[in-house]
């Protein structure tokens, strides 16, 4: 139990570090997305530091698990996690969205192959993930494919076509994470294009669906590891708070804007106070 508690604490601290790096890189870039990346920091931290089979020194290792970030606008969170996991120096994070940088506003696999797929056009990453899962099954490969999609991405017809294919081809090697933060660029999801009852809709496609607090490190560890060996495609609806960790970023107006230098100072102060609280946890 002690080891598990220490592991959870370490992951909480790592997620906090991810959020601090996020704020710094977004403020430096001066453009991009803030709420979404902050909201998925816990999930990506658990994936890269607890769940995924991967090797930062050999990013194209054939036996690695594949992770597709279909909601490509949230890629700053992935960059921060990858840097902390050793894929490239954290100093490179300062180049976000700059000309010549490998770290563009949406994933570009041509310049950074470890990203697995170039995404950003919503509804496409999930299709690629389903294709990868089918190819792995046909080739007798044992790795898993993880794919994160946004809740707003469920507005796209191609998303539902891919989900239907998951059942048709029995893609039990595919785990789908839904970033259920209830916002998209034009407002709250239920006001733009109602998605509820989401769980029941997904279950109607004969998928195994779970719900979890997207900021519960123990809950994420449990479900993400459990999902690796199942009989059908697993879907985990992650109930996330957009802008998690920064009080003034937790609404849809922060979907597509970045903090000013002064706002970044306030955000980093909040995150540092949270880090101190985590350190005091038993």
C-alpha positions in Angstrom: 0.0 0.0 0.0 2.8 2.4 0.9 4.4 1.9 -2.5 1.1 2.6 -4.2 0.5 5.8 -2.2 4.0 7.0 -3.0 3.4 6.2 -6.7 0.2 8.2 -6.8 1.9 11.1 -5.1 4.8 11.1 -7.6 2.3 11.1 -10.5 0.4 14.0 -8.9 3.6 15.9 -8.7 4.5 15.0 -12.3 1.1 16.2 -13.5 1.6 19.5 -11.6 5.0 19.9 -13.3 3.3 19.2 -16.7 0.8 22.0 -16.0 3.6 24.4 -15.0 5.5 23.7 -18.2 2.3 24.1 -20.2 1.7 27.6 -18.8 5.2 28.7 -19.5 5.3 27.4 -23.1 1.8 28.8 -24.0 2.7 32.2 -22.6 5.9 32.1 -24.6 4.1 31.1 -27.8 1.4 33.7 -27.4 -1.1 31.6 -29.2 -2.7 28.2 -28.8 -5.1 26.3 -26.5 -5.0 26.4 -22.7 -8.1 24.9 -21.2 -8.0 21.5 -22.9 -4.3 20.7 -22.4 -4.5 21.6 -18.7 -7.5 19.4 -18.4 -5.9 16.3 -19.8 -2.5 16.6 -18.0 -3.4 13.9 -15.4 -4.4 11.4 -18.0 -1.3 11.9 -20.1 0.9 11.7 -17.1 -0.6 8.4 -16.0 -0.3 7.1 -19.6 3.3 7.9 -20.1 4.6 7.2 -16.6 2.5 4.2 -15.6 0.6 2.5 -18.5 2.2 2.8 -21.9 4.9 0.4 -23.1 7.3 2.9 -24.7 11.0 3.9 -24.9 12.0 7.5 -25.2 15.5 6.5 -26.3 14.0 4.3 -29.1 10.7 6.0 -29.9 10.0 3.8 -33.0 10.5 0.5 -31.1 8.3 -2.0 -32.9 6.8 -3.4 -29.7 5.7 0.0 -28.3 2.1 0.9 -27.5 0.7 3.5 -29.9 -1.0 6.7 -28.5 -3.0 8.8 -30.9 -4.1 12.3 -29.8 -7.1 12.8 -32.1 -7.9 16.2 -30.4 -4.7 17.5 -31.8 -5.2 21.1 -30.5 -4.3 19.7 -27.0 -0.9 18.6 -28.1 1.0 21.1 -25.8 0.1 18.7 -22.9 1.7 15.9 -24.9 4.8 17.9 -25.6 5.2 18.7 -21.9 4.8 15.1 -20.9 7.1 13.8 -23.6 9.8 16.3 -22.6 9.6 15.2 -19.0 9.7 11.5 -20.2 13.0 12.2 -22.0 11.9 12.4 -25.6 13.6 15.8 -26.0 15.0 18.5 -23.7 12.4 20.6 -21.8 14.2 23.7 -23.2 12.7 22.8 -26.6 9.2 23.5 -25.2 10.0 27.2 -25.5 9.9 26.8 -29.3 6.1 25.9 -29.4 4.5 27.2 -32.6 7.7 29.0 -33.8 8.9 28.7 -37.4 11.2 25.7 -37.8 10.1 24.1 -34.5 9.2 20.4 -34.2 6.5 21.5 -31.7 3.8 22.9 -33.8 0.2 23.9 -32.8 -1.0 20.5 -34.0 0.9 17.2 -34.0 3.2 16.9 -37.0 4.6 13.3 -37.3 6.9 14.2 -40.2 9.1 16.3 -37.9 8.5 14.4 -34.7 7.8 10.7 -35.5 7.2 9.8 -31.8 3.8 11.5 -32.1 2.5 8.5 -34.1 0.0 10.5 -36.2 -0.5 14.0 -37.5 -3.9 15.1 -36.1 -6.0 18.1 -35.5 -8.8 17.8 -38.1 -11.4 16.4 -35.6 -12.8 12.9 -36.3 -9.7 11.7 -38.1 -7.4 10.5 -35.3 -9.9 7.9 -34.1 -10.1 6.5 -37.7 -6.4 6.2 -37.8 -6.3 4.5 -34.4 -9.0 2.0 -35.5 -6.9 1.2 -38.6 -3.8 0.7 -36.6 -5.6 -1.6 -34.2 -6.9 -3.7 -37.1 -3.5 -3.8 -38.7 -1.9 -5.0 -35.4 -4.5 -7.8 -35.1 -4.0 -8.9 -38.7 -0.2 -8.9 -38.2 -0.4 -10.8 -34.9 1.2 -7.9 -33.0 0.5 -7.6 -29.2 0.9 -3.9 -28.6 -2.1 -1.8 -27.6 -3.5 1.3 -29.3 -4.7 4.2 -27.1 -6.6 7.1 -28.6 -7.9 10.2 -27.0 -10.8 12.1 -28.5 -12.5 15.3 -27.4 -16.2 15.3 -26.5 -16.8 17.9 -29.2 -15.3 15.5 -31.6 -18.4 13.3 -31.2 -20.1 15.9 -33.4 -18.3 14.3 -36.3 -19.9 11.6 -38.3 -16.5 10.0 -39.0 -16.0 9.4 -35.3 -19.1 7.3 -35.1 -18.2 5.4 -38.3 -14.9 4.5 -36.6 -16.6 3.4 -33.4 -18.9 1.2 -35.4 -15.8 -0.4 -37.1 -14.4 -1.1 -33.6 -17.3 -3.6 -33.0 -17.3 -4.9 -36.6 -13.6 -5.9 -36.5 -13.6 -6.8 -32.7 -10.8 -4.3 -31.9 -10.1 -5.4 -28.4 -6.6 -4.0 -28.6 -8.0 -0.4 -28.8 -8.6 1.8 -25.8 -10.5 5.1 -26.4 -10.3 8.0 -23.9 -13.0 10.6 -24.2 -12.0 14.1 -22.9 -15.4 15.0 -21.4 -14.7 18.6 -20.4 -18.1 19.9 -21.7 -16.6 22.7 -23.8 -15.7 23.4 -27.4 -14.6 26.6 -29.1 -18.1 28.0 -29.6 -19.5 27.2 -26.1 -20.6 24.4 -23.9 -21.1 21.1 -25.7 -24.7 20.5 -24.6 -25.7 23.9 -26.0 -23.8 23.5 -29.2 -24.7 19.9 -30.1 -26.1 17.8 -27.3 -24.1 14.6 -26.6 -25.9 13.0 -23.7 -26.7 10.3 -22.8 -23.1 9.7 -24.0 -22.5 6.5 -22.1 -25.7 4.8 -23.4 -25.0 6.0 -27.0 -21.5 4.5 -26.9 -22.8 1.3 -25.4 -25.3 1.0 -28.2 -22.3 0.5 -30.5 -21.4 -2.6 -28.5 -18.4 -1.0 -26.8 -17.4 -1.5 -23.2 -17.8 1.9 -21.6 -16.6 3.2 -18.2 -16.7 6.6 -16.6 -13.9 8.1 -14.4 -12.9 11.3 -12.8 -10.2 12.4 -15.2 -8.2 13.9 -12.3 -8.3 10.9 -10.1 -4.8 9.4 -10.4 -5.8 6.1 -8.7 -8.9 5.8 -10.8 -7.0 6.3 -14.0 -4.3 3.9 -13.1 -6.9 1.2 -12.3 -9.0 1.6 -15.4 -6.2 2.2 -17.9 -4.3 -0.9 -16.9 -7.5 -3.0 -16.6 -8.5 -2.0 -20.1 -5.4 -3.7 -21.7 -6.9 -7.2 -21.7 -10.5 -7.2 -22.6 -12.8 -8.9 -25.2 -14.0 -5.7 -26.9 -13.0 -2.1 -27.5 -12.8 -0.2 -24.2 -14.1 3.4 -24.0 -13.3 5.5 -20.9 -15.2 8.7 -20.5 -12.9 11.0 -18.5 -14.8 13.7 -16.7 -12.4 16.5 -16.9 -12.3 20.1 -15.7 -11.1 22.4 -18.5 -8.2 24.5 -17.3 -7.7 22.2 -14.3 -5.2 23.7 -11.8 -5.7 27.3 -12.8 -8.9 28.8 -11.4 -9.4 31.5 -14.0 -9.0 29.2 -17.0 -11.9 26.8 -16.3 -14.4 27.9 -19.0 -14.8 27.7 -22.7 -13.4 31.2 -23.3 -10.0 29.6 -22.6 -10.4 26.9 -25.2 -8.4 28.8 -27.8 -6.4 31.5 -26.1 -3.2 31.7 -24.0 -2.3 33.5 -20.9 -0.5 36.8 -20.9 2.8 37.1 -19.1 1.0 38.5 -16.0 -1.7 35.8 -16.2 1.0 33.2 -16.5 2.6 34.5 -13.2 -0.8 34.1 -11.5 -1.3 30.6 -12.9 2.2 29.5 -11.9 1.6 30.8 -8.4 -1.6 28.7 -8.1 0.1 25.6 -9.4 3.1 26.1 -7.1 0.7 26.3 -4.1 -0.9 23.1 -5.3 2.5 21.4 -5.5 3.2 22.3 -1.9 -0.1 20.8 -0.9 0.7 17.5 -2.7 4.1 17.4 -1.0 2.3 17.5 2.4 0.0 14.6 1.6 0.6 11.3 3.5 
